[in-house]
Amino acid sequence: MSRYRNHPLWFAFLLHRLSGIGLALFLPAHFWMLSLVLTNPQGFDDFALWTDHPLVKIAEFGLVFLLAVHFFGGLRLLALEFLPWPSRHKTLAAASIAGAFLVSGAFFLNAV
């Protein structure tokens, strides 16, 4: 059972699953923050000021990274389902993670 856990595609699956869980945990907080615009505009303004802190910018980088990992991992899964690639799976998994770093790094550099 543990033999398949050493395969690179298992790590790609795990990263895709964990990024999905992280995004699912973030969504209720995001919806609550958006609801402040309608229910408590001053509270939203205070929250918006709090988001200027450097630690929040780093957390935003993590969030964009999770989104990019989940997006590219989903594209990888779609490609595995619909395209015939016998031996390039490991390369495509690595490329999806590299693409996620590229997208989230560009966002982070723009935010800082």
Sine and cosine of phi, psi and omega as CSV:
sin_phi,cos_phi,sin_psi,cos_psi,sin_omega,cos_omega
0.00,0.00,-0.59,0.81,-0.04,-1.00
-0.99,0.11,-0.13,0.99,-0.01,-1.00
-0.91,0.43,-0.66,0.75,-0.02,-1.00
-0.95,0.30,-0.30,0.95,0.01,-1.00
-0.96,0.27,-0.15,0.99,0.08,-1.00
-1.00,-0.03,-0.07,1.00,-0.02,-1.00
-0.98,0.20,0.68,-0.74,-0.02,-1.00
-0.85,0.52,-0.53,0.85,0.00,-1.00
-0.95,0.31,-0.40,0.92,0.10,-0.99
-0.93,0.37,-0.62,0.79,0.05,-1.00
-0.92,0.40,-0.58,0.81,0.08,-1.00
-0.90,0.43,-0.67,0.74,0.07,-1.00
-0.88,0.48,-0.71,0.71,-0.02,-1.00
-0.90,0.45,-0.68,0.73,0.02,-1.00
-0.90,0.43,-0.63,0.78,0.04,-1.00
-0.91,0.41,-0.68,0.73,0.00,-1.00
-0.91,0.41,-0.71,0.70,-0.02,-1.00
-0.92,0.39,-0.59,0.80,0.05,-1.00
-0.92,0.40,-0.61,0.79,0.06,-1.00
-0.90,0.43,-0.65,0.76,0.04,-1.00
-0.91,0.41,-0.68,0.73,0.02,-1.00
-0.88,0.48,-0.67,0.74,0.04,-1.00
-0.92,0.39,-0.62,0.79,0.03,-1.00
-0.91,0.41,-0.56,0.83,0.05,-1.00
-0.96,0.28,-0.49,0.87,0.00,-1.00
-0.97,0.26,-0.56,0.83,-0.13,-0.99
-0.84,0.55,-0.70,0.72,0.03,-1.00
-0.87,0.49,-0.63,0.78,0.04,-1.00
-0.91,0.41,-0.62,0.78,0.01,-1.00
-0.91,0.41,-0.70,0.71,0.02,-1.00
-0.91,0.41,-0.60,0.80,0.06,-1.00
-0.89,0.45,-0.70,0.71,0.00,-1.00
-0.89,0.46,-0.66,0.75,0.03,-1.00
-0.92,0.40,-0.53,0.85,0.02,-1.00
-0.93,0.37,-0.38,0.93,0.04,-1.00
-0.89,0.45,-0.45,0.90,0.02,-1.00
-0.87,0.49,-0.63,0.78,-0.03,-1.00
-1.00,0.05,-0.57,0.82,-0.13,-0.99
-0.99,-0.13,-0.52,0.85,-0.08,-1.00
-0.50,-0.87,0.98,0.17,-0.06,-1.00
-0.86,0.51,-0.59,0.81,0.03,-1.00
-0.91,0.40,-0.62,0.78,0.07,-1.00
-0.90,0.44,-0.60,0.80,0.06,-1.00
-0.91,0.41,-0.66,0.75,0.03,-1.00
-0.88,0.47,-0.65,0.76,0.05,-1.00
-0.90,0.44,-0.66,0.75,0.03,-1.00
-0.91,0.42,-0.63,0.78,0.01,-1.00
-0.90,0.43,-0.59,0.81,0.08,-1.00
-0.91,0.41,-0.61,0.79,0.00,-1.00
-0.90,0.44,-0.50,0.86,-0.04,-1.00
-0.95,0.30,-0.08,1.00,0.05,-1.00
-0.99,0.14,-0.12,0.99,0.00,-1.00
-0.94,0.35,0.54,-0.84,-0.03,-1.00
-0.87,0.49,-0.58,0.81,0.01,-1.00
-0.91,0.42,-0.55,0.83,0.04,-1.00
-0.93,0.36,-0.60,0.80,0.06,-1.00
-0.89,0.45,-0.64,0.77,0.05,-1.00
-0.91,0.40,-0.64,0.77,0.05,-1.00
-0.90,0.43,-0.60,0.80,0.06,-1.00
-0.90,0.44,-0.62,0.79,0.10,-1.00
-0.85,0.53,-0.71,0.70,0.02,-1.00
-0.88,0.48,-0.64,0.77,0.01,-1.00
-0.91,0.40,-0.70,0.71,0.03,-1.00
-0.92,0.40,-0.58,0.82,0.06,-1.00
-0.89,0.45,-0.71,0.71,0.05,-1.00
-0.86,0.51,-0.68,0.74,0.01,-1.00
-0.90,0.43,-0.69,0.72,0.00,-1.00
-0.92,0.39,-0.65,0.76,0.04,-1.00
-0.88,0.48,-0.70,0.72,-0.02,-1.00
-0.92,0.40,-0.64,0.77,0.01,-1.00
-0.90,0.44,-0.79,0.61,-0.04,-1.00
-0.93,0.36,-0.54,0.84,0.08,-1.00
-0.91,0.41,-0.61,0.79,0.06,-1.00
-0.92,0.40,-0.64,0.77,0.08,-1.00
-0.89,0.46,-0.64,0.77,0.03,-1.00
-0.88,0.47,-0.69,0.72,0.01,-1.00
-0.90,0.43,-0.66,0.75,0.05,-1.00
-0.89,0.46,-0.64,0.77,0.02,-1.00
-0.91,0.42,-0.64,0.77,0.03,-1.00
-0.90,0.44,-0.55,0.84,-0.01,-1.00
-0.96,0.27,-0.63,0.77,-0.21,-0.98
-0.93,-0.37,-0.22,0.98,-0.03,-1.00
-0.90,-0.44,0.60,-0.80,0.00,-1.00
-1.00,0.07,0.99,-0.11,0.04,-1.00
-0.85,-0.53,0.98,-0.18,-0.08,-1.00
-0.97,0.26,-0.61,0.80,-0.16,-0.99
-0.79,-0.61,0.01,1.00,-0.06,-1.00
-0.99,-0.14,0.23,0.97,-0.08,-1.00
-0.88,0.48,-0.69,0.73,-0.02,-1.00
-0.89,0.45,-0.67,0.75,0.02,-1.00
-0.90,0.43,-0.65,0.76,0.01,-1.00
-0.93,0.36,-0.58,0.82,0.07,-1.00
-0.90,0.43,-0.69,0.72,0.03,-1.00
-0.91,0.41,-0.62,0.79,0.02,-1.00
-0.91,0.41,-0.58,0.82,0.02,-1.00
-0.92,0.38,-0.61,0.79,0.04,-1.00
-0.94,0.34,-0.64,0.77,0.05,-1.00
-0.89,0.45,-0.65,0.76,0.06,-1.00
-0.89,0.45,-0.62,0.79,0.04,-1.00
-0.90,0.43,-0.67,0.74,0.06,-1.00
-0.89,0.46,-0.64,0.77,0.00,-1.00
-0.89,0.45,-0.74,0.67,-0.02,-1.00
-0.91,0.41,-0.75,0.66,-0.04,-1.00
-0.94,0.34,-0.55,0.83,0.06,-1.00
-0.92,0.40,-0.65,0.76,0.06,-1.00
-0.89,0.45,-0.66,0.75,0.05,-1.00
-0.89,0.46,-0.70,0.72,-0.03,-1.00
-0.90,0.44,-0.68,0.73,0.00,-1.00
-0.92,0.40,-0.53,0.85,0.06,-1.00
-0.96,0.29,-0.54,0.84,-0.03,-1.00
-0.98,0.22,-0.46,0.89,-0.04,-1.00
-1.00,-0.01,0.00,0.00,0.00,0.00
